[in-house]
């Protein structure tokens, strides 16, 4: 399975275009989606991006909800109604719309952050602040879990001959 991995920071040009990192373009090409699906993240001041895999995840979120219910309407309006499909030009660039820039507070640079089946667009300083907070949460979660899964936490096995 192709995954979006790593992070990259690229500059916007004077026309508001930015190059999608080559490894991310490769994943999108293999996914077969024409263009780039983008939707504001409702978890962070970032933009979720991807192709068919991201759309399948969104469909899965909506699937258990009754079509036309208040919850379904809220999810659909948030995840589909604010989304865009951006065209990727021959040089692997997208034009970042004003609404995307406003949602993520993007100015001159964009950090592309791989998140498995999707990637996110961030304003670089905001991403660094988020990453510091996220690392703290991961450290805290690991403390709560103890050292499960490490060799030191497994019971010793006595081998008798």
RODO-2510 file (C-alpha; in nm, 4 decimals, decimal comma):
residues 161
     n   res          X          Y          Z
     1     x     0,0000     0,0000     0,0000
     2     x     0,1273     0,3459    -0,0891
     3     x     0,1409     0,5886     0,1994
     4     x     0,2190     0,9578     0,2299
     5     x     0,5296     0,9679     0,4498
     6     x     0,7640     1,2402     0,5729
     7     x     0,7263     1,6164     0,5583
     8     x     0,8468     1,8832     0,3178
     9     x     0,8306     2,2623     0,3124
    10     x     0,7961     2,4410    -0,0216
    11     x     0,7522     2,8063    -0,1154
    12     x     0,4497     2,9510    -0,2885
    13     x     0,5400     3,1333    -0,6081
    14     x     0,4066     3,4758    -0,7080
    15     x     0,0997     3,3135    -0,8704
    16     x     0,0085     3,1178    -0,5550
    17     x     0,1400     2,7866    -0,6889
    18     x     0,3365     2,5310    -0,4937
    19     x     0,5048     2,2084    -0,6016
    20     x     0,3673     1,8916    -0,4469
    21     x     0,6667     1,6879    -0,3213
    22     x     0,7653     1,4188    -0,5714
    23     x     0,7040     1,1255    -0,3314
    24     x     0,3489     1,2548    -0,2695
    25     x     0,2890     1,2970    -0,6437
    26     x     0,3955     0,9355    -0,6906
    27     x     0,1381     0,8139    -0,4377
    28     x    -0,1337     1,0258    -0,6039
    29     x    -0,0427     0,8910    -0,9478
    30     x    -0,0637     0,5299    -0,8306
    31     x    -0,3952     0,6111    -0,6566
    32     x    -0,5350     0,7160    -0,9952
    33     x    -0,7199     1,0260    -0,8740
    34     x    -0,7339     1,3077    -1,1286
    35     x    -0,6105     1,6108    -0,9378
    36     x    -0,5913     1,6619    -0,5632
    37     x    -0,8891     1,6424    -0,3269
    38     x    -0,8580     1,8992    -0,0448
    39     x    -1,0847     1,9718     0,2508
    40     x    -1,0288     2,1809     0,5630
    41     x    -0,9355     1,9666     0,8602
    42     x    -1,1854     1,9893     1,1423
    43     x    -0,9175     1,8713     1,3860
    44     x    -0,6502     2,1320     1,3119
    45     x    -0,5824     2,4562     1,1311
    46     x    -0,4612     2,2527     0,8345
    47     x    -0,5971     2,1132     0,5098
    48     x    -0,6466     1,7396     0,4454
    49     x    -0,5372     1,6285     0,0986
    50     x    -0,5395     1,3087    -0,1014
    51     x    -0,7098     1,1047    -0,3658
    52     x    -0,9359     0,8009    -0,3703
    53     x    -0,8058     0,6691    -0,0362
    54     x    -0,9020     0,9912     0,1439
    55     x    -1,2437     0,9952    -0,0218
    56     x    -1,2997     0,6329     0,0896
    57     x    -1,2182     0,7337     0,4486
    58     x    -1,4685     1,0185     0,4300
    59     x    -1,7315     0,7873     0,2792
    60     x    -1,6680     0,5439     0,5670
    61     x    -1,7296     0,8216     0,8205
    62     x    -2,0641     0,9001     0,6574
    63     x    -2,1735     0,5382     0,5958
    64     x    -2,3139     0,4614     0,9427
    65     x    -2,5172     0,7837     0,9462
    66     x    -2,8699     0,7961     0,8126
    67     x    -2,8719     0,9885     0,4847
    68     x    -3,0431     1,3208     0,5379
    69     x    -3,0125     1,3110     0,9175
    70     x    -2,8752     1,6150     1,1010
    71     x    -2,5484     1,4323     1,1673
    72     x    -2,5139     1,3220     0,8055
    73     x    -2,5885     1,6769     0,6870
    74     x    -2,3277     1,8212     0,9245
    75     x    -2,0595     1,5737     0,8162
    76     x    -2,1400     1,6146     0,4457
    77     x    -2,1397     1,9946     0,4652
    78     x    -1,8088     1,9919     0,6500
    79     x    -1,6273     1,7212     0,4541
    80     x    -1,7740     1,7658     0,1063
    81     x    -1,9235     2,1134     0,1043
    82     x    -1,5982     2,2906     0,1904
    83     x    -1,3797     2,0719    -0,0282
    84     x    -1,2099     2,1480    -0,3559
    85     x    -1,0500     1,9429    -0,6288
    86     x    -0,7311     2,1122    -0,7387
    87     x    -0,5718     2,0518    -1,0751
    88     x    -0,2093     1,9389    -1,0748
    89     x    -0,0191     2,0995    -1,3623
    90     x     0,2456     1,9298    -1,5754
    91     x     0,5190     2,0385    -1,3360
    92     x     0,3459     1,8899    -1,0303
    93     x     0,2162     2,2196    -0,8928
    94     x    -0,1208     2,3234    -0,7557
    95     x    -0,2708     2,6688    -0,7221
    96     x    -0,3565     2,7174    -0,3553
    97     x    -0,6940     2,8895    -0,3300
    98     x    -0,7617     3,1833    -0,1011
    99     x    -0,9974     2,9703     0,1102
   100     x    -0,7250     2,7100     0,1703
   101     x    -0,4736     2,9806     0,2581
   102     x    -0,7215     3,1441     0,4963
   103     x    -0,8160     2,8208     0,6750
   104     x    -0,4545     2,7154     0,7323
   105     x    -0,3123     3,0694     0,7734
   106     x    -0,0706     3,0011     0,4866
   107     x     0,1371     3,2906     0,3621
   108     x     0,4658     3,2287     0,1786
   109     x     0,5452     2,8631     0,2505
   110     x     0,3555     2,5378     0,2952
   111     x     0,4593     2,2338     0,4937
   112     x     0,3334     1,9081     0,3445
   113     x     0,2900     1,6479     0,6195
   114     x     0,2467     1,2802     0,5322
   115     x    -0,0189     1,1054     0,7375
   116     x    -0,0514     0,7653     0,5746
   117     x    -0,3557     0,7637     0,3471
   118     x    -0,3672     1,1436     0,3353
   119     x    -0,1369     1,4373     0,3787
   120     x    -0,1940     1,7795     0,5255
   121     x    -0,0980     2,1331     0,4284
   122     x     0,0215     2,3522     0,7148
   123     x     0,1685     2,6941     0,7700
   124     x     0,5239     2,5899     0,8730
   125     x     0,5411     2,7627     1,2140
   126     x     0,1937     2,6379     1,3090
   127     x     0,2993     2,2852     1,2143
   128     x     0,6109     2,3065     1,4332
   129     x     0,3965     2,4183     1,7283
   130     x     0,1450     2,1393     1,6597
   131     x     0,4251     1,8820     1,6276
   132     x     0,5738     1,9829     1,9638
   133     x     0,2307     1,9430     2,1253
   134     x     0,1695     1,6124     1,9458
   135     x     0,5041     1,4729     2,0613
   136     x     0,4093     1,5646     2,4182
   137     x     0,0793     1,3788     2,3829
   138     x     0,2580     1,0745     2,2402
   139     x     0,5083     1,0751     2,5278
   140     x     0,2229     1,0991     2,7792
   141     x     0,0304     0,8188     2,6102
   142     x     0,3393     0,5982     2,6141
   143     x     0,3817     0,6622     2,9868
   144     x     0,0200     0,5598     3,0450
   145     x     0,0685     0,2449     2,8411
   146     x     0,3883     0,1651     3,0186
   147     x     0,6515    -0,0041     2,8146
   148     x     0,4173    -0,2566     2,6561
   149     x     0,5601    -0,4184     2,3513
   150     x     0,9230    -0,3623     2,4392
   151     x     1,1615    -0,6446     2,5086
   152     x     1,2214    -0,5126     2,8612
   153     x     0,8508    -0,5397     2,9461
   154     x     0,8029    -0,8956     2,8286
   155     x     0,8251    -1,1644     3,0933
   156     x     1,1508    -1,3483     3,0908
   157     x     1,1282    -1,6911     2,9374
   158     x     1,3362    -1,9529     3,0997
   159     x     1,4846    -2,1997     2,8554
   160     x     1,5504    -2,5411     3,0027
   161     x     1,7564    -2,8005     2,8314
***
